[in-house]
């Protein structure tokens, strides 16, 4: 029945800042960028190496997302990485605050968290 996650949709507060964060800093490939005049809104389709996609939307007046305290619903978005320490170093060198690396008690895998420009929790998980 279900085969994979096709995409995750994210609504951002500052389209240009979030576009740069995901496409330049995180180096996701831009598939398509669309301006929808009737909504005064952008939609940016981004692709990870495994073809999973992120849809980045701009909607005027979108309410803030609660992250702390955590609210019900999607908790965070996790990215698999081959070298967690190297990825953390890259992010920190580019001005991104990253939490200390921890070890998952259940899997013994290393992971950490950082946030996108709107405070959306993003996880890096060593595979």
N, C-alpha and C positions, 0 to 999 in steps of 0.2 A: 504494500500500500504506500506508505511514505518512504521516499528514497533518500532525501537529503534536505538540508535547509537551502532554499533557493536564494532568499534575500532577507535582509533586516532593514526596516525603514526607520530613519532618524529625522526628527524635526529639529532644526537648528534656529538659533536666535540671530546669528550674523552669518549669512550665507558665504560671503567671501572668506571670512576667517575659518569657517568649518571646511570649506572646499580646500583651502590651503593645507589645513591640518590633515585631512584624510588623503588628499591626492599627492601632496608634496612631502609632508613630514612622514606619514605612514606609508607612502609610496604605493597607494592603491591605483590601479589603472582606471582612467576615465573611459567609460563605454560610450556614454551619451549625456549631453547636457541640454535641457529643454527649459525654455521660459514659457510659462503658461500665462498669457496676457489676461485672460478672463479671471484668473485668480491672483494676479500680480505675484506669482510664485515661481521659483525655480525647482527643478527636479534634476538631480545629478545621480547617474548610475555609475557605480564604482565596482571594480572586480578584484577579488583576491586571486592568488595563483591557482587555487583549486576551483575557480569559477563561481564560488559563492559571491553574492553581490550585496552591496549596501546601497540603499536608496536614500539620498540626502535631500530633504525638502526644506523650503523656506515658506512659512506661513505667517503673515502679519498678525500680530496679536495673540499668538499661541501662548497658552499659560505655561508657567514654569513647571518643571518636573521635580517632584520631591525625591531627593536621594538620601538625605539624612534628616530625620530618621527614615529608614527604608520603608517604602510604601508597598502595598500589594502590587503585583504585576511583574513585568520583566525586571530582573535584579541587575544584570550587567551583560555585557557582550564580551566574550572571551576569544582571543586570537591564539592559535598555536604557533609556537616559535621553536626553531632548532637550538638556538643559543640564547637563553634568557639573559645572562649577564651582558652579553654583547648588545642585545636589544635595549636593555635598561640603560647601558652606558650611552648609546646613541640618543635615546630620548632625553636623558639628562643633559648631554652636551648641547641639545637643541632647546633647552629651557623648560622641559616638561618635568614636573614633580612626579616622582615615582615612589611608591611605598617600598619599604624594605622587602627583599625576597624572603618568602616563607616556603615551608614544605607542607604539602597537603597530607594530613594525617592518614587519610584513607588510601591514597595512591602512591605516596612517597615521591610525588613529582613537585618540582619547584614552580612557584607562581608569584605574581605580584599584580598590583592594581595601579592605574593612573586614570586620568579623566580627560574627556574631550573638552573643547572650549566652552561647552554648556554644562559641564559637570557630570556628564553621563559616565558612569563607572565602566572602565574598560580593563579587562584582565589580559595578562600575558601568561601563557601556560606552556611550560617546557614539554616538548614531545620527544 
